[in-house]
């Protein structure tokens, strides 16, 4: 496996990934395929609990899930609100992962808007 050559990209595809966090386990939002790179443009985290705030942690792994690095740690998402997590794009290489963990089960939904670049 090699880092995709972005000069000679064969396919550029806009994509969305989304889900609900029914538990407090780390949940993969995007797992970058081999021979691909991903540019993440938006990460939205929504708290659908009408009363209580809920913490969210977002992490990136550059070794296929062996080690994770926090890009947001226990960020409080107020009740009935949505948090836009990033201001600038994040690039992920092949086999990199981005994951989210909720502080409380069944309170958070997430949405990631990204572009997949295939070598």
MOPAC internal coordinates of N, CA, C and O (Angstrom, degrees):
PM7 1SCF
backbone

  N    0.0000 0     0.00 0     0.00 0    0    0    0
  C    1.4382 1     0.00 0     0.00 0    1    0    0
  C    1.5251 1   109.13 1     0.00 0    2    1    0
  O    1.2310 1   121.79 1   -41.06 1    3    2    1
  N    1.3145 1   114.19 1   138.94 1    3    2    1
  C    1.4555 1   119.82 1   178.84 1    5    3    2
  C    1.5151 1   108.75 1  -134.55 1    6    5    3
  O    1.2310 1   121.16 1   -23.79 1    7    6    5
  N    1.3063 1   115.38 1   156.21 1    7    6    5
  C    1.4481 1   119.79 1   177.11 1    9    7    6
  C    1.5285 1   108.69 1   -60.16 1   10    9    7
  O    1.2310 1   119.94 1   -49.71 1   11   10    9
  N    1.3349 1   117.73 1   130.29 1   11   10    9
  C    1.4647 1   119.60 1   179.81 1   13   11   10
  C    1.5207 1   111.58 1   -59.87 1   14   13   11
  O    1.2310 1   121.05 1   -37.79 1   15   14   13
  N    1.3150 1   115.59 1   142.21 1   15   14   13
  C    1.4512 1   122.41 1   178.11 1   17   15   14
  C    1.5285 1   108.21 1   -84.73 1   18   17   15
  O    1.2310 1   120.06 1   -73.05 1   19   18   17
  N    1.3303 1   117.48 1   106.95 1   19   18   17
  C    1.4590 1   121.09 1  -175.63 1   21   19   18
  C    1.5288 1   112.94 1   -74.32 1   22   21   19
  O    1.2310 1   120.07 1   167.80 1   23   22   21
  N    1.3262 1   117.47 1   -12.20 1   23   22   21
  C    1.4623 1   120.04 1   175.85 1   25   23   22
  C    1.5219 1   110.05 1   -73.14 1   26   25   23
  O    1.2310 1   120.68 1   145.49 1   27   26   25
  N    1.3210 1   116.30 1   -34.51 1   27   26   25
  C    1.4639 1   121.18 1  -176.99 1   29   27   26
  C    1.5323 1   111.66 1  -111.64 1   30   29   27
  O    1.2310 1   120.12 1  -135.95 1   31   30   29
  N    1.3018 1   117.37 1    44.05 1   31   30   29
  C    1.4636 1   121.10 1  -179.07 1   33   31   30
  C    1.5221 1   109.39 1   -65.36 1   34   33   31
  O    1.2310 1   120.98 1   -48.22 1   35   34   33
  N    1.3254 1   115.73 1   131.78 1   35   34   33
  C    1.4595 1   121.22 1   179.31 1   37   35   34
  C    1.5246 1   111.66 1   -86.38 1   38   37   35
  O    1.2310 1   120.38 1   143.50 1   39   38   37
  N    1.3346 1   116.87 1   -36.50 1   39   38   37
  C    1.4618 1   121.24 1  -176.11 1   41   39   38
  C    1.5179 1   110.21 1  -140.09 1   42   41   39
  O    1.2310 1   120.67 1   -45.70 1   43   42   41
  N    1.3272 1   116.32 1   134.30 1   43   42   41
  C    1.4662 1   122.90 1   173.58 1   45   43   42
  C    1.5205 1   106.40 1  -122.87 1   46   45   43
  O    1.2310 1   120.82 1   -63.10 1   47   46   45
  N    1.3447 1   116.03 1   116.90 1   47   46   45
  C    1.4613 1   120.29 1  -175.56 1   49   47   46
  C    1.5195 1   111.33 1  -127.34 1   50   49   47
  O    1.2310 1   120.04 1   -59.36 1   51   50   49
  N    1.3461 1   117.54 1   120.64 1   51   50   49
  C    1.4697 1   119.42 1   173.08 1   53   51   50
  C    1.5195 1   109.36 1   -72.63 1   54   53   51
  O    1.2310 1   120.53 1   -41.40 1   55   54   53
  N    1.3318 1   116.59 1   138.60 1   55   54   53
  C    1.4570 1   120.61 1  -176.58 1   57   55   54
  C    1.5232 1   111.01 1  -143.60 1   58   57   55
  O    1.2310 1   121.46 1   -15.84 1   59   58   57
  N    1.3116 1   114.82 1   164.16 1   59   58   57
  C    1.4606 1   123.03 1   174.51 1   61   59   58
  C    1.5139 1   108.55 1  -133.65 1   62   61   59
  O    1.2310 1   120.90 1   -36.85 1   63   62   61
  N    1.3098 1   115.89 1   143.15 1   63   62   61
  C    1.4689 1   122.05 1   172.54 1   65   63   62
  C    1.5258 1   105.84 1  -129.46 1   66   65   63
  O    1.2310 1   120.74 1   -37.07 1   67   66   65
  N    1.3315 1   116.19 1   142.93 1   67   66   65
  C    1.4586 1   119.19 1  -178.99 1   69   67   66
  C    1.5133 1   110.35 1  -155.38 1   70   69   67
  O    1.2310 1   121.21 1   -19.50 1   71   70   69
  N    1.3316 1   115.29 1   160.50 1   71   70   69
  C    1.4469 1   119.15 1   179.12 1   73   71   70
  C    1.5153 1   111.72 1  -174.69 1   74   73   71
  O    1.2310 1   121.79 1    -6.11 1   75   74   73
  N    1.3163 1   114.18 1   173.89 1   75   74   73
  C    1.4605 1   123.15 1   175.96 1   77   75   74
  C    1.5112 1   108.06 1  -116.28 1   78   77   75
  O    1.2310 1   120.57 1   -37.30 1   79   78   77
  N    1.3271 1   116.51 1   142.70 1   79   78   77
  C    1.4624 1   120.92 1  -179.40 1   81   79   78
  C    1.5172 1   109.16 1   -98.64 1   82   81   79
  O    1.2310 1   120.84 1   -80.69 1   83   82   81
  N    1.3165 1   116.01 1    99.31 1   83   82   81
  C    1.4592 1   121.71 1  -177.90 1   85   83   82
  C    1.5076 1   113.78 1   -82.57 1   86   85   83
  O    1.2310 1   120.49 1   172.19 1   87   86   85
  N    1.3462 1   116.67 1    -7.81 1   87   86   85
  C    1.4635 1   120.50 1   179.84 1   89   87   86
  C    1.5233 1   109.07 1  -143.86 1   90   89   87
  O    1.2310 1   120.39 1     8.57 1   91   90   89
  N    1.3230 1   116.87 1  -171.43 1   91   90   89
  C    1.4674 1   121.02 1  -179.84 1   93   91   90
  C    1.5242 1   111.82 1  -108.50 1   94   93   91
  O    1.2310 1   120.21 1  -155.52 1   95   94   93
  N    1.3285 1   117.20 1    24.48 1   95   94   93
  C    1.4622 1   121.88 1   176.31 1   97   95   94
  C    1.5263 1   110.35 1   -87.28 1   98   97   95
  O    1.2310 1   120.50 1   -28.24 1   99   98   97
  N    1.3293 1   116.66 1   151.76 1   99   98   97
  C    1.4652 1   121.27 1   174.19 1  101   99   98
  C    1.5249 1   107.84 1   -60.45 1  102  101   99
  O    1.2310 1   120.67 1   -50.05 1  103  102  101
  N    1.3277 1   116.32 1   129.95 1  103  102  101
  C    1.4588 1   122.18 1  -177.61 1  105  103  102
  C    1.5209 1   109.22 1  -123.35 1  106  105  103
  O    1.2310 1   120.09 1   -53.83 1  107  106  105
  N    1.3221 1   117.44 1   126.17 1  107  106  105
  C    1.4614 1   122.03 1   179.52 1  109  107  106
  C    1.5232 1   109.60 1   -72.63 1  110  109  107
  O    1.2310 1   121.10 1   -52.72 1  111  110  109
  N    1.3259 1   115.50 1   127.28 1  111  110  109
  C    1.4628 1   121.16 1   175.34 1  113  111  110
  C    1.5301 1   110.14 1   -90.45 1  114  113  111
  O    1.2310 1   120.47 1   135.36 1  115  114  113
  N    1.3404 1   116.70 1   -44.64 1  115  114  113
  C    1.4644 1   121.83 1   178.41 1  117  115  114
  C    1.5211 1   108.38 1  -139.74 1  118  117  115
  O    1.2310 1   120.92 1   -46.32 1  119  118  117
  N    1.3231 1   115.84 1   133.68 1  119  118  117
  C    1.4641 1   124.32 1   173.12 1  121  119  118
  C    1.5250 1   105.42 1  -120.62 1  122  121  119
  O    1.2310 1   120.32 1   -72.95 1  123  122  121
  N    1.3176 1   117.00 1   107.05 1  123  122  121
  C    1.4613 1   121.60 1  -173.24 1  125  123  122
  C    1.5290 1   110.27 1   -71.89 1  126  125  123
  O    1.2310 1   121.13 1   -52.54 1  127  126  125
  N    1.3175 1   115.45 1   127.46 1  127  126  125
  C    1.4641 1   121.83 1  -178.92 1  129  127  126
  C    1.5265 1   111.31 1   -71.08 1  130  129  127
  O    1.2310 1   121.05 1   -22.38 1  131  130  129
  N    1.3338 1   115.60 1   157.62 1  131  130  129
  C    1.4625 1   121.29 1   175.12 1  133  131  130
  C    1.5283 1   109.28 1   -59.46 1  134  133  131
  O    1.2310 1   120.64 1   -31.47 1  135  134  133
  N    1.3208 1   116.37 1   148.53 1  135  134  133
  C    1.4632 1   124.36 1  -179.42 1  137  135  134
  C    1.5297 1   112.77 1    64.98 1  138  137  135
  O    1.2310 1   120.53 1  -158.69 1  139  138  137
  N    1.3378 1   116.60 1    21.31 1  139  138  137
  C    1.4625 1   121.11 1  -179.52 1  141  139  138
  C    1.5208 1   110.88 1  -131.65 1  142  141  139
  O    1.2310 1   121.56 1   -18.12 1  143  142  141
  N    1.3040 1   114.62 1   161.88 1  143  142  141
  C    1.4532 1   123.14 1   168.91 1  145  143  142
  C    1.5240 1   106.36 1  -135.47 1  146  145  143
  O    1.2310 1   120.79 1   -22.69 1  147  146  145
  N    1.3142 1   116.09 1   157.31 1  147  146  145
  C    1.4603 1   120.99 1  -179.02 1  149  147  146
  C    1.5226 1   108.80 1  -131.56 1  150  149  147
  O    1.2310 1   121.00 1   -43.65 1  151  150  149
  N    1.3388 1   115.70 1   136.35 1  151  150  149
  C    1.4623 1   121.41 1   171.06 1  153  151  150
  C    1.5285 1   106.70 1  -109.57 1  154  153  151
  O    1.2310 1   120.83 1   -67.56 1  155  154  153
  N    1.3258 1   116.03 1   112.44 1  155  154  153
  C    1.4583 1   120.61 1   178.69 1  157  155  154
  C    1.5215 1   108.07 1   -87.29 1  158  157  155
  O    1.2310 1   121.06 1   -56.06 1  159  158  157
  N    1.3231 1   115.58 1   123.94 1  159  158  157
  C    1.4543 1   121.24 1  -178.58 1  161  159  158
  C    1.5284 1   112.76 1   -99.18 1  162  161  159
  O    1.2310 1   120.17 1   144.95 1  163  162  161
  N    1.3177 1   117.27 1   -35.05 1  163  162  161
  C    1.4600 1   121.50 1  -175.25 1  165  163  162
  C    1.5148 1   110.29 1  -143.16 1  166  165  163
  O    1.2310 1   120.61 1   -43.15 1  167  166  165
  N    1.3295 1   116.43 1   136.85 1  167  166  165
  C    1.4651 1   122.82 1   168.43 1  169  167  166
  C    1.5261 1   106.44 1  -127.51 1  170  169  167
  O    1.2310 1   120.73 1   -64.97 1  171  170  169
  N    1.3273 1   116.21 1   115.03 1  171  170  169
  C    1.4567 1   122.10 1   177.27 1  173  171  170
  C    1.5187 1   109.16 1  -110.93 1  174  173  171
  O    1.2310 1   120.89 1   -44.17 1  175  174  173
  N    1.3225 1   115.91 1   135.83 1  175  174  173
  C    1.4618 1   121.77 1   177.09 1  177  175  174
  C    1.5206 1   107.03 1  -125.92 1  178  177  175
  O    1.2310 1   120.71 1   -56.55 1  179  178  177
  N    1.3164 1   116.24 1   123.45 1  179  178  177
  C    1.4560 1   122.07 1  -175.84 1  181  179  178
  C    1.5213 1   110.39 1  -115.81 1  182  181  179
  O    1.2310 1   120.70 1   -44.98 1  183  182  181
  N    1.3225 1   116.27 1   135.02 1  183  182  181
  C    1.4637 1   122.17 1   176.29 1  185  183  182
  C    1.5223 1   107.51 1  -103.76 1  186  185  183
  O    1.2310 1   120.27 1   -67.46 1  187  186  185
  N    1.3354 1   117.09 1   112.54 1  187  186  185
  C    1.4643 1   120.12 1  -178.55 1  189  187  186
  C    1.5326 1   112.94 1   -95.36 1  190  189  187
  O    1.2310 1   120.38 1  -171.18 1  191  190  189
  N    1.3249 1   116.87 1     8.82 1  191  190  189
  C    1.4690 1   120.92 1   173.01 1  193  191  190
  C    1.5304 1   107.08 1   -78.15 1  194  193  191
  O    1.2310 1   120.36 1   -53.83 1  195  194  193
  N    1.3086 1   116.91 1   126.17 1  195  194  193
  C    1.4543 1   121.04 1  -176.61 1  197  195  194
  C    1.5067 1   115.01 1   -77.83 1  198  197  195
  O    1.2310 1   119.82 1   173.15 1  199  198  197
  N    1.3310 1   117.95 1    -6.85 1  199  198  197
  C    1.4590 1   120.75 1  -174.09 1  201  199  198
  C    1.5217 1   114.10 1  -122.35 1  202  201  199
  O    1.2310 1   119.96 1   136.08 1  203  202  201
  N    1.3180 1   117.69 1   -43.92 1  203  202  201
  C    1.4615 1   122.04 1  -169.40 1  205  203  202
  C    1.5269 1   113.62 1  -111.00 1  206  205  203
  O    1.2310 1   120.97 1   -37.17 1  207  206  205
  N    1.3238 1   115.76 1   142.83 1  207  206  205
  C    1.4577 1   121.37 1   170.52 1  209  207  206
  C    1.5322 1   108.64 1   -70.61 1  210  209  207
  O    1.2310 1   120.76 1   -20.50 1  211  210  209
  N    1.3200 1   116.16 1   159.50 1  211  210  209
  C    1.4723 1   121.08 1   177.94 1  213  211  210
  C    1.5205 1   108.27 1  -140.03 1  214  213  211
  O    1.2310 1   120.58 1   -43.50 1  215  214  213
  N    1.3239 1   116.49 1   136.50 1  215  214  213
  C    1.4620 1   121.53 1   177.89 1  217  215  214
  C    1.5222 1   110.94 1   -81.42 1  218  217  215
  O    1.2310 1   121.31 1   -33.33 1  219  218  217
  N    1.3329 1   115.10 1   146.67 1  219  218  217
  C    1.4612 1   122.04 1   175.83 1  221  219  218
  C    1.5243 1   108.70 1  -132.07 1  222  221  219
  O    1.2310 1   121.18 1   -39.15 1  223  222  221
  N    1.3242 1   115.34 1   140.85 1  223  222  221
  C    1.4614 1   122.22 1   173.92 1  225  223  222
  C    1.5281 1   107.54 1  -123.94 1  226  225  223
  O    1.2310 1   120.53 1   -49.08 1  227  226  225
  N    1.3399 1   116.58 1   130.92 1  227  226  225
  C    1.4559 1   121.76 1   178.14 1  229  227  226
  C    1.5239 1   107.45 1  -119.43 1  230  229  227
  O    1.2310 1   121.18 1   -47.17 1  231  230  229
  N    1.3413 1   115.35 1   132.83 1  231  230  229
  C    1.4654 1   121.39 1  -175.68 1  233  231  230
  C    1.5209 1   110.81 1  -133.60 1  234  233  231
  O    1.2310 1   121.35 1   -26.03 1  235  234  233
  N    1.3399 1   115.01 1   153.97 1  235  234  233
  C    1.4524 1   122.60 1   176.47 1  237  235  234
  C    1.5191 1   108.66 1  -120.13 1  238  237  235
  O    1.2310 1   120.85 1   -40.66 1  239  238  237
  N    1.3358 1   115.98 1   139.34 1  239  238  237
  C    1.4634 1   121.68 1   173.69 1  241  239  238
  C    1.5198 1   108.34 1  -118.85 1  242  241  239
  O    1.2310 1   120.54 1   -49.17 1  243  242  241
  N    1.3275 1   116.57 1   130.83 1  243  242  241
  C    1.4677 1   120.16 1   176.70 1  245  243  242
  C    1.5278 1   111.74 1  -107.27 1  246  245  243
  O    1.2310 1   120.75 1  -166.30 1  247  246  245
  N    1.3375 1   116.17 1    13.70 1  247  246  245
  C    1.4668 1   119.96 1   178.46 1  249  247  246
  C    1.5324 1   111.22 1  -133.86 1  250  249  247
  O    1.2310 1   121.27 1  -139.31 1  251  250  249
  N    1.3288 1   115.17 1    40.69 1  251  250  249
  C    1.4610 1   122.90 1   175.34 1  253  251  250
  C    1.5306 1   113.35 1    60.31 1  254  253  251
  O    1.2310 1   120.54 1  -146.39 1  255  254  253
  N    1.3330 1   116.58 1    33.61 1  255  254  253
  C    1.4553 1   120.98 1   173.06 1  257  255  254
  C    1.5116 1   116.49 1    95.81 1  258  257  255
  O    1.2310 1   119.49 1  -175.70 1  259  258  257
  N    1.3138 1   118.59 1     4.30 1  259  258  257
  C    1.4663 1   120.05 1   178.06 1  261  259  258
  C    1.5291 1   111.42 1   -76.33 1  262  261  259
  O    1.2310 1   120.47 1   142.00 1  263  262  261
  N    1.3291 1   116.70 1   -38.00 1  263  262  261
  C    1.4599 1   122.50 1  -179.23 1  265  263  262
  C    1.5202 1   108.22 1  -133.04 1  266  265  263
  O    1.2310 1   120.65 1   -41.84 1  267  266  265
  N    1.3233 1   116.36 1   138.16 1  267  266  265
  C    1.4680 1   121.25 1   178.41 1  269  267  266
  C    1.5208 1   110.22 1  -118.79 1  270  269  267
  O    1.2310 1   120.89 1   -34.09 1  271  270  269
  N    1.3439 1   115.90 1   145.91 1  271  270  269
  C    1.4519 1   123.41 1   177.97 1  273  271  270
  C    1.5293 1   108.09 1  -123.80 1  274  273  271
  O    1.2310 1   120.63 1   -52.36 1  275  274  273
  N    1.3112 1   116.39 1   127.64 1  275  274  273
  C    1.4566 1   121.35 1  -176.45 1  277  275  274
  C    1.5319 1   110.92 1   -75.22 1  278  277  275
  O    1.2310 1   121.14 1   -47.40 1  279  278  277
  N    1.3315 1   115.42 1   132.60 1  279  278  277
  C    1.4635 1   120.04 1   169.67 1  281  279  278
  C    1.5304 1   109.35 1  -107.59 1  282  281  279
  O    1.2310 1   120.62 1   166.15 1  283  282  281
  N    1.3339 1   116.41 1   -13.85 1  283  282  281
  C    1.4720 1   122.81 1   172.57 1  285  283  282
  C    1.5212 1   106.27 1  -151.92 1  286  285  283
  O    1.2310 1   120.43 1   -54.94 1  287  286  285
  N    1.3234 1   116.78 1   125.06 1  287  286  285
  C    1.4630 1   120.55 1  -176.01 1  289  287  286
  C    1.5231 1   110.71 1  -119.39 1  290  289  287
  O    1.2310 1   121.33 1   -60.28 1  291  290  289
  N    1.3157 1   115.06 1   119.72 1  291  290  289
  C    1.4719 1   124.02 1   179.44 1  293  291  290
  C    1.5313 1   112.18 1    42.73 1  294  293  291
  O    1.2310 1   121.34 1  -127.52 1  295  294  293
  N    1.3202 1   115.04 1    52.48 1  295  294  293
  C    1.4628 1   122.02 1   175.94 1  297  295  294
  C    1.5287 1   107.75 1   -78.40 1  298  297  295
  O    1.2310 1   120.41 1   -53.07 1  299  298  297
  N    1.3126 1   116.82 1   126.93 1  299  298  297
  C    1.4591 1   120.99 1  -179.19 1  301  299  298
  C    1.5291 1   110.77 1   -79.00 1  302  301  299
  O    1.2310 1   121.17 1   -54.70 1  303  302  301
  N    1.3320 1   115.37 1   125.30 1  303  302  301
  C    1.4623 1   121.51 1   174.66 1  305  303  302
  C    1.5242 1   106.32 1  -104.62 1  306  305  303
  O    1.2310 1   119.89 1   -68.00 1  307  306  305
  N    1.3374 1   117.81 1   112.00 1  307  306  305
  C    1.4599 1   120.09 1  -177.00 1  309  307  306
  C    1.5388 1   112.80 1   -60.50 1  310  309  307
  O    1.2310 1   120.98 1   -22.61 1  311  310  309
  N    1.3205 1   115.74 1   157.39 1  311  310  309
  C    1.4645 1   121.33 1   177.85 1  313  311  310
  C    1.5271 1   110.11 1   -55.94 1  314  313  311
  O    1.2310 1   121.22 1   -38.84 1  315  314  313
  N    1.3308 1   115.28 1   141.16 1  315  314  313
  C    1.4741 1   122.08 1   176.91 1  317  315  314
  C    1.5191 1   113.53 1    52.27 1  318  317  315
  O    1.2310 1   120.32 1  -137.16 1  319  318  317
  N    1.3355 1   117.00 1    42.84 1  319  318  317
  C    1.4653 1   119.28 1   179.07 1  321  319  318
  C    1.5242 1   110.39 1  -142.87 1  322  321  319
  O    1.2310 1   121.44 1   -10.96 1  323  322  321
  N    1.3284 1   114.85 1   169.04 1  323  322  321
  C    1.4611 1   122.08 1   179.86 1  325  323  322
  C    1.5243 1   108.94 1  -125.78 1  326  325  323
  O    1.2310 1   120.98 1   -45.19 1  327  326  325
  N    1.3199 1   115.74 1   134.81 1  327  326  325
  C    1.4556 1   123.06 1   178.67 1  329  327  326
  C    1.5252 1   108.91 1  -107.41 1  330  329  327
  O    1.2310 1   120.55 1   -51.87 1  331  330  329
  N    1.3420 1   116.56 1   128.13 1  331  330  329
  C    1.4538 1   121.66 1   171.42 1  333  331  330
  C    1.5195 1   106.18 1   -93.94 1  334  333  331
  O    1.2310 1   120.57 1   -65.30 1  335  334  333
  N    1.3345 1   116.51 1   114.70 1  335  334  333
  C    1.4569 1   120.93 1  -167.17 1  337  335  334
  C    1.5243 1   115.13 1   -81.56 1  338  337  335
  O    1.2310 1   119.07 1   144.36 1  339  338  337
  N    1.3288 1   119.39 1   -35.64 1  339  338  337
  C    1.4663 1   119.93 1  -174.64 1  341  339  338
  C    1.5246 1   111.34 1  -120.51 1  342  341  339
  O    1.2310 1   121.31 1   -30.78 1  343  342  341
  N    1.3412 1   115.09 1   149.22 1  343  342  341
  C    1.4623 1   121.92 1   177.81 1  345  343  342
  C    1.5248 1   112.28 1  -103.52 1  346  345  343
  O    1.2310 1   120.61 1   156.73 1  347  346  345
  N    1.3226 1   116.43 1   -23.27 1  347  346  345
  C    1.4608 1   121.59 1  -179.81 1  349  347  346
  C    1.5235 1   108.44 1  -130.83 1  350  349  347
  O    1.2310 1   120.39 1   -23.57 1  351  350  349
  N    1.3244 1   116.86 1   156.43 1  351  350  349
  C    1.4778 1   119.56 1  -177.58 1  353  351  350
  C    1.5286 1   112.81 1   -62.84 1  354  353  351
  O    1.2310 1   121.75 1   -27.08 1  355  354  353
  N    1.3187 1   114.26 1   152.92 1  355  354  353
  C    1.4630 1   123.36 1   173.54 1  357  355  354
  C    1.5251 1   106.87 1  -118.69 1  358  357  355
  O    1.2310 1   120.08 1   -46.17 1  359  358  357
  N    1.3276 1   117.45 1   133.83 1  359  358  357
  C    1.4564 1   121.43 1   177.19 1  361  359  358
  C    1.5246 1   109.79 1  -103.38 1  362  361  359
  O    1.2310 1   120.88 1   -43.66 1  363  362  361
  N    1.3182 1   115.92 1   136.34 1  363  362  361
  C    1.4552 1   122.39 1   174.29 1  365  363  362
  C    1.5200 1   108.41 1  -120.73 1  366  365  363
  O    1.2310 1   121.02 1   -38.00 1  367  366  365
  N    1.3168 1   115.65 1   142.00 1  367  366  365
  C    1.4604 1   123.85 1   179.94 1  369  367  366
  C    1.5235 1   109.18 1   -95.56 1  370  369  367
  O    1.2310 1   120.24 1    -8.26 1  371  370  369
  N    1.3188 1   117.14 1   171.74 1  371  370  369
  C    1.4591 1   120.65 1   179.95 1  373  371  370
  C    1.5265 1   111.55 1   -55.14 1  374  373  371
  O    1.2310 1   121.20 1   -39.46 1  375  374  373
  N    1.2962 1   115.31 1   140.54 1  375  374  373
  C    1.4794 1   127.92 1  -177.95 1  377  375  374
  C    1.5285 1   113.89 1    66.51 1  378  377  375
  O    1.2310 1   119.43 1  -174.98 1  379  378  377
  N    1.3444 1   118.70 1     5.02 1  379  378  377
  C    1.4576 1   120.57 1   171.80 1  381  379  378
  C    1.5283 1   108.97 1   -73.47 1  382  381  379
  O    1.2310 1   120.79 1   -24.15 1  383  382  381
  N    1.3146 1   116.10 1   155.85 1  383  382  381
  C    1.4646 1   122.25 1   179.28 1  385  383  382
  C    1.5145 1   109.27 1  -129.64 1  386  385  383
  O    1.2310 1   120.85 1   -28.05 1  387  386  385
  N    1.3301 1   115.99 1   151.95 1  387  386  385
  C    1.4576 1   121.63 1   167.19 1  389  387  386
  C    1.5220 1   105.97 1  -129.28 1  390  389  387
  O    1.2310 1   121.36 1   -47.24 1  391  390  389
  N    1.3383 1   115.00 1   132.76 1  391  390  389
  C    1.4616 1   120.32 1  -172.16 1  393  391  390
  C    1.5207 1   110.68 1  -135.52 1  394  393  391
  O    1.2310 1   121.13 1   -20.32 1  395  394  393
  N    1.3292 1   115.44 1   159.68 1  395  394  393
  C    1.4550 1   122.58 1   179.63 1  397  395  394
  C    1.5225 1   109.48 1  -131.14 1  398  397  395
  O    1.2310 1   121.05 1   -33.77 1  399  398  397
  N    1.3309 1   115.60 1   146.23 1  399  398  397
  C    1.4569 1   122.21 1   176.14 1  401  399  398
  C    1.5255 1   107.85 1  -131.56 1  402  401  399
  O    1.2310 1   120.79 1   -46.82 1  403  402  401
  N    1.3281 1   116.10 1   133.18 1  403  402  401
  C    1.4675 1   121.54 1   178.93 1  405  403  402
  C    1.5169 1   109.60 1   -96.93 1  406  405  403
  O    1.2310 1   120.94 1   -34.01 1  407  406  405
  N    1.3293 1   115.80 1   145.99 1  407  406  405
  C    1.4566 1   121.05 1   175.92 1  409  407  406
  C    1.5214 1   112.40 1   -75.87 1  410  409  407
  O    1.2310 1   120.26 1   155.23 1  411  410  409
  N    1.3319 1   117.10 1   -24.77 1  411  410  409
  C    1.4538 1   123.24 1  -179.80 1  413  411  410
  C    1.5259 1   108.33 1  -135.39 1  414  413  411
  O    1.2310 1   120.48 1   -42.84 1  415  414  413
  N    1.3170 1   116.69 1   137.16 1  415  414  413
  C    1.4646 1   121.34 1  -179.89 1  417  415  414
  C    1.5316 1   111.17 1   -66.96 1  418  417  415
  O    1.2310 1   121.21 1   -36.53 1  419  418  417
  N    1.3177 1   115.30 1   143.47 1  419  418  417
  C    1.4696 1   124.38 1   170.64 1  421  419  418
  C    1.5211 1   115.37 1    66.77 1  422  421  419
  O    1.2310 1   119.77 1  -159.51 1  423  422  421
  N    1.3403 1   118.03 1    20.49 1  423  422  421
  C    1.4652 1   120.39 1   178.16 1  425  423  422
  C    1.5291 1   113.21 1  -105.63 1  426  425  423
  O    1.2310 1   119.86 1   151.66 1  427  426  425
  N    1.3304 1   117.88 1   -28.34 1  427  426  425
  C    1.4639 1   120.20 1  -170.87 1  429  427  426
  C    1.5221 1   113.36 1  -110.64 1  430  429  427
  O    1.2310 1   121.61 1   -38.33 1  431  430  429
  N    1.3386 1   114.52 1   141.67 1  431  430  429
  C    1.4578 1   123.59 1   168.38 1  433  431  430
  C    1.5258 1   106.49 1  -118.42 1  434  433  431
  O    1.2310 1   120.33 1   -25.64 1  435  434  433
  N    1.3225 1   116.98 1   154.36 1  435  434  433
  C    1.4622 1   120.69 1  -179.57 1  437  435  434
  C    1.5214 1   111.08 1  -136.84 1  438  437  435
  O    1.2310 1   121.49 1   -26.37 1  439  438  437
  N    1.3206 1   114.76 1   153.63 1  439  438  437
  C    1.4649 1   121.95 1   178.23 1  441  439  438
  C    1.5230 1   108.03 1  -143.49 1  442  441  439
  O    1.2310 1   120.46 1   -49.97 1  443  442  441
  N    1.3273 1   116.72 1   130.03 1  443  442  441
  C    1.4598 1   122.59 1   177.18 1  445  443  442
  C    1.5291 1   108.18 1  -122.37 1  446  445  443
  O    1.2310 1   120.71 1   -54.84 1  447  446  445
  N    1.3232 1   116.24 1   125.16 1  447  446  445
  C    1.4517 1   122.13 1   174.21 1  449  447  446
  C    1.5271 1   106.91 1  -104.70 1  450  449  447
  O    1.2310 1   120.82 1   -53.11 1  451  450  449
  N    1.3467 1   116.03 1   126.89 1  451  450  449
  C    1.4603 1   119.29 1  -174.67 1  453  451  450
  C    1.5173 1   112.01 1  -149.74 1  454  453  451
  O    1.2310 1   121.28 1   -11.50 1  455  454  453
  N    1.3109 1   115.16 1   168.50 1  455  454  453
  C    1.4587 1   122.48 1   176.57 1  457  455  454
  C    1.5207 1   107.12 1  -120.18 1  458  457  455
  O    1.2310 1   120.93 1   -52.33 1  459  458  457
  N    1.3368 1   115.82 1   127.67 1  459  458  457
  C    1.4631 1   121.26 1   176.76 1  461  459  458
  C    1.5212 1   108.36 1   -97.22 1  462  461  459
  O    1.2310 1   121.05 1   -50.87 1  463  462  461
  N    1.3333 1   115.60 1   129.13 1  463  462  461
  C    1.4627 1   122.81 1  -179.99 1  465  463  462
  C    1.5195 1   107.77 1  -115.01 1  466  465  463
  O    1.2310 1   120.77 1   -63.56 1  467  466  465
  N    1.3366 1   116.14 1   116.44 1  467  466  465
  C    1.4646 1   120.12 1  -176.84 1  469  467  466
  C    1.5240 1   108.86 1  -108.34 1  470  469  467
  O    1.2310 1   121.56 1   -51.62 1  471  470  469
  N    1.3299 1   114.63 1   128.38 1  471  470  469
  C    1.4634 1   123.41 1  -177.80 1  473  471  470
  C    1.5164 1   110.82 1   -71.77 1  474  473  471
  O    1.2310 1   120.10 1   180.00 1  475  474  473

